[in-house]
């Protein structure tokens, strides 16, 4: 079909549009602007990305607050299920916005970490639970010491671990296992993600953590690890799988100093050993008077106290400790339930946290993390 000029003859200057960019218009209309889809669009500067992130964060925060308010003021179980789904979706959207912000910060060499004490095994398990689809979780095996604290920016480190896990899932044949291994070496903590795929070429291995046409997620992982003072690496075994890992220096992490008081010597020694393996310096005492005498000039970061003591009461011990260290956080442990009169009396005095006996070390480490984390 050709276009006719006003005299009714074919217009020799008219070219029939062909190809995938052909635009169709209703009869009697003309295009105002013709777009050349092969022409590259404008690139976004880091400042533009930060503006987009800031604009996204406001409605995300508003929706999350409204969701919490509705959940607190309505008792409908069906509504709570809907609100839980909305909350989960908004949290994912918030993480995406945060990732965009990190990309902009990396472009400007301004990535700032917010490090807090975290129990690493729990962090690995939480990443698997949150970031991996339910159908794939059974394929992932976490190998980690029972208690290991590290000073890290947890949300950003979770992003690194989730990215490595998703990469391993894509590279592995269906049904094959993936191992996430935490190793406490002499001066570093190493996290490895090991798959049983076919491996990759040496060229791909050498450039895995560089920006590429496929995206920059692995590059962002490298920059986050480097911001922690660590490094990334890869061991490639063609035909037998790949181990991708990162290492974080733990020698630079300030150790917490805990006072542990319990008149049960067997439990006292076992718990102290587990805390030391987690990198916490521990002063032990089997009664209140020994606790006060052994910590007279010590710098304490936290006190872990049994409710029942043979001499000085737990409430009196808390008072005297607070005279020396006014802001020391306290964790109360007991075989009595949390709502028993004895436990409530001590908690009212110290405004602390409660952990029930028998003590699970991961629960205790989680409470230590909450108590000793710097204020936001």
C-alpha positions in Angstrom: 0.0 0.0 0.0 1.4 3.5 -1.0 0.4 7.0 0.1 -1.2 9.3 -2.6 -0.3 12.9 -3.1 -3.1 15.6 -3.4 -3.4 15.0 -7.2 -4.2 11.3 -6.6 -0.9 10.0 -7.8 1.4 7.8 -5.7 3.8 9.9 -3.5 7.3 8.9 -4.5 8.8 10.2 -1.3 6.6 7.9 0.9 8.4 4.9 2.4 6.3 2.0 3.6 7.1 1.4 7.3 8.5 -2.0 8.0 10.0 -3.9 10.9 9.1 -4.3 14.5 8.9 -0.6 15.3 6.0 0.0 12.9 3.4 2.3 14.6 -0.3 1.9 13.8 -2.7 4.8 14.2 -6.4 5.2 13.8 -7.5 6.5 10.4 -7.3 10.2 10.1 -4.7 10.7 12.8 -1.0 11.5 12.5 1.8 10.7 15.0 2.9 13.8 17.0 6.2 12.2 18.0 8.0 9.3 16.3 10.2 7.3 18.8 13.4 5.7 17.7 13.5 2.6 20.0 17.1 1.9 19.0 18.2 5.2 20.4 19.6 4.8 24.0 17.6 6.7 26.7 19.1 9.0 29.2 21.2 7.5 32.0 20.3 8.0 35.6 22.8 9.6 37.9 23.2 8.4 41.5 21.4 11.5 42.8 18.4 10.7 40.6 18.3 7.1 42.0 18.4 8.5 45.6 15.5 10.8 44.8 13.5 7.8 43.5 14.3 5.8 46.6 13.3 8.7 48.9 10.0 9.1 47.0 9.3 5.3 47.4 10.1 5.2 51.1 7.4 7.6 52.1 4.4 5.6 50.8 6.0 2.3 51.9 6.3 3.6 55.4 2.8 5.0 55.4 1.3 1.7 54.3 3.3 -0.3 56.8 2.2 2.0 59.7 -1.4 1.8 58.6 -1.2 -2.0 58.4 0.2 -2.2 62.0 -2.6 0.2 63.2 -5.3 -2.0 61.5 -3.8 -5.1 63.0 -3.8 -3.6 66.5 -7.4 -2.4 66.3 -9.2 -5.2 64.6 -9.6 -8.8 65.8 -10.7 -10.5 62.6 -8.4 -13.5 61.8 -9.2 -13.2 58.1 -8.2 -9.5 58.2 -5.0 -10.4 60.0 -4.1 -12.9 57.3 -4.6 -10.3 54.6 -2.6 -7.7 56.5 0.2 -10.2 57.0 0.4 -10.7 53.2 0.3 -6.9 52.7 3.0 -6.4 55.3 5.3 -9.1 53.7 4.8 -7.5 50.3 5.7 -4.0 51.6 8.7 -5.4 53.4 9.9 -6.9 50.1 9.3 -3.5 48.4 11.2 -1.7 51.1 14.2 -4.1 50.6 14.1 -3.4 46.9 14.1 0.3 47.5 17.0 -0.1 50.0 18.9 -2.1 47.3 18.5 0.8 44.9 19.8 3.2 47.5 22.8 1.0 48.0 23.5 1.0 44.2 23.4 4.8 44.2 25.7 4.9 47.3 28.2 2.5 45.7 28.2 4.6 42.5 29.2 7.6 44.7 31.6 5.6 47.0 29.4 6.5 49.9 28.1 3.2 51.2 27.8 3.5 55.0 27.3 0.4 57.1 25.3 0.1 60.4 27.1 -2.7 62.2 25.6 -4.5 65.2 26.3 -7.7 67.0 24.6 -10.6 65.3 24.5 -14.3 65.9 25.6 -15.6 62.5 24.0 -19.1 62.4 20.6 -17.5 63.2 21.2 -14.9 60.5 21.9 -17.7 57.9 18.7 -19.6 58.9 16.6 -16.4 58.7 17.9 -15.7 55.2 16.9 -19.2 54.0 13.5 -18.7 55.6 12.8 -15.3 54.2 14.5 -15.2 50.8 14.2 -18.7 49.5 10.9 -20.1 48.1 9.4 -22.8 50.3 9.7 -25.4 47.5 13.6 -25.0 47.5 14.3 -24.7 51.3 14.6 -28.5 51.8 17.5 -28.4 49.3 19.6 -26.0 51.5 21.7 -27.3 54.4 23.2 -24.9 56.9 26.5 -26.0 58.5 27.5 -23.5 61.3 28.8 -23.5 64.8 26.0 -23.3 67.4 26.9 -19.9 68.6 29.0 -17.3 66.7 28.7 -13.5 67.1 30.0 -11.0 64.6 29.7 -7.3 64.2 28.0 -6.8 60.8 25.4 -4.8 58.9 22.8 -7.6 59.0 20.3 -6.4 56.3 23.1 -5.9 53.8 24.8 -9.1 54.7 21.5 -10.9 54.3 21.3 -9.5 50.8 24.7 -10.9 50.0 23.8 -14.4 51.3 20.4 -14.4 49.5 22.0 -13.4 46.2 24.6 -16.2 46.5 21.9 -18.7 47.3 19.7 -17.7 44.4 22.8 -17.9 42.1 23.5 -21.5 43.4 19.9 -22.5 42.9 20.0 -21.4 39.3 23.2 -23.2 38.7 22.2 -26.5 40.3 20.2 -29.3 38.8 16.7 -29.8 40.3 16.7 -31.7 43.6 20.5 -31.4 44.3 21.5 -30.0 47.6 23.2 -26.7 48.4 25.4 -26.2 51.5 25.8 -22.9 53.3 28.8 -23.3 55.6 30.0 -20.9 58.3 33.7 -21.4 59.3 35.2 -19.6 62.3 38.9 -19.3 61.2 41.7 -17.7 63.2 41.0 -14.1 62.3 38.1 -14.3 59.8 34.6 -15.6 59.5 34.0 -17.4 56.2 30.6 -18.0 54.7 30.5 -20.4 51.7 27.7 -21.3 49.4 28.5 -24.7 47.7 26.4 -26.1 44.8 26.6 -29.3 42.8 26.1 -27.8 39.4 28.2 -28.2 36.3 30.6 -25.4 37.3 31.4 -22.4 35.1 34.1 -21.3 32.7 37.3 -19.8 34.1 36.5 -16.5 32.3 33.0 -16.4 33.9 34.6 -17.2 37.3 37.2 -14.4 36.9 34.5 -11.8 36.1 31.7 -13.1 38.4 31.8 -10.1 40.8 32.2 -7.5 38.1 29.4 -5.4 36.6 28.0 -7.1 33.5 25.1 -7.0 31.0 23.3 -9.5 33.2 23.2 -7.1 36.1 25.2 -5.8 39.0 23.9 -7.9 41.9 27.1 -9.9 42.3 29.1 -6.6 42.0 27.0 -5.1 44.8 27.7 -8.2 46.9 31.4 -7.7 46.5 31.2 -4.0 47.4 29.2 -4.7 50.6 31.7 -7.4 51.7 34.6 -5.0 51.0 32.9 -2.3 53.0 33.0 -4.7 55.9 36.8 -5.0 55.3 36.4 -8.5 53.8 36.8 -10.1 50.5 35.0 -12.4 48.1 36.2 -15.5 46.3 35.2 -18.4 44.1 36.5 -22.0 43.7 35.3 -23.5 40.5 35.3 -27.2 39.8 34.0 -27.9 36.2 31.6 -30.8 36.3 31.5 -30.9 40.1 30.1 -27.6 41.2 31.2 -24.2 42.5 32.0 -22.8 45.9 31.4 -19.0 46.2 32.4 -17.5 49.5 33.1 -14.3 51.4 35.3 -13.6 54.4 34.9 -11.0 57.1 37.6 -10.0 59.5 36.6 -10.8 63.1 39.9 -9.7 64.7 38.6 -6.1 64.4 35.4 -6.8 66.3 35.4 -5.6 69.9 34.5 -8.5 72.2 31.6 -8.2 74.6 32.3 -8.8 78.3 29.5 -10.7 80.1 29.0 -11.4 83.8 27.4 -14.9 84.2 26.0 -15.8 87.6 24.4 -19.1 88.4 24.7 -21.4 91.5 24.5 -24.5 89.3 28.2 -25.1 88.6 27.6 -27.6 85.7 25.3 -25.3 83.9 27.5 -22.3 84.7 30.6 -23.9 83.1 28.8 -25.2 80.0 27.1 -21.9 79.3 30.3 -20.0 79.8 32.1 -22.2 77.3 29.5 -21.7 74.7 29.6 -18.0 75.2 33.4 -17.9 74.8 33.1 -19.9 71.6 30.8 -17.2 70.4 33.6 -14.7 71.0 32.3 -13.3 74.3 34.6 -12.7 77.2 32.9 -14.2 80.3 33.4 -13.6 84.1 31.7 -16.4 86.0 30.4 -16.4 89.6 28.3 -18.9 91.6 26.8 -16.3 93.9 26.1 -12.6 94.2 29.0 -11.8 96.5 31.6 -13.4 94.3 30.0 -11.6 91.3 30.5 -8.2 93.0 34.0 -9.0 94.2 35.2 -10.3 90.8 33.9 -7.4 88.7 34.8 -4.5 91.0 37.0 -2.8 88.4 35.9 -4.7 85.3 34.2 -3.2 82.2 30.9 -5.1 81.7 28.7 -5.0 78.7 25.9 -7.3 80.0 24.9 -9.3 83.1 23.2 -12.7 82.9 21.8 -13.6 86.3 19.9 -16.6 87.7 16.9 -15.6 89.8 17.9 -17.9 92.7 21.2 -17.2 94.5 22.4 -18.5 97.9 23.5 -15.2 99.4 22.8 -11.8 97.8 19.4 -11.7 96.1 19.1 -11.1 92.4 17.4 -7.7 93.0 20.1 -6.6 95.4 22.8 -7.7 92.9 21.2 -5.7 90.1 21.1 -2.6 92.3 24.7 -2.8 93.2 25.8 -3.5 89.6 23.8 -0.5 88.4 25.5 1.7 91.0 28.8 0.8 89.2 27.4 0.5 85.6 24.2 2.5 85.4 23.2 1.4 81.9 24.3 -2.3 82.0 21.7 -4.5 80.4 20.5 -7.5 82.3 19.2 -10.9 81.2 17.4 -12.9 83.8 17.4 -16.7 83.6 15.3 -19.1 85.6 13.5 -22.4 85.6 10.4 -20.6 87.0 7.9 -19.3 84.4 8.2 -15.7 83.3 4.9 -14.7 85.1 6.0 -16.1 88.5 6.2 -13.6 91.3 10.0 -14.1 91.9 10.8 -13.5 88.2 8.5 -10.5 87.9 10.2 -8.9 91.0 13.6 -9.2 89.5 12.5 -8.0 86.0 10.7 -5.0 87.5 14.0 -4.1 89.2 16.3 -4.5 86.2 13.9 -3.8 83.3 15.7 -6.6 81.5 15.0 -9.6 79.3 14.0 -13.1 80.4 15.3 -16.5 79.1 13.7 -19.7 80.4 15.7 -22.7 81.6 16.8 -25.0 80.1 18.7 -22.4 78.1 18.9 -22.6 74.3 22.2 -20.9 73.4 20.8 -19.4 70.2 17.9 -17.8 72.2 20.4 -16.4 74.7 22.6 -15.0 72.0 19.6 -13.4 70.3 18.8 -11.7 73.5 22.4 -10.6 74.0 22.3 -9.1 70.5 19.1 -7.2 71.2 20.5 -5.9 74.6 23.9 -4.8 73.4 23.0 -3.4 69.9 23.6 0.4 69.7 20.6 2.6 69.6 19.3 3.4 66.1 
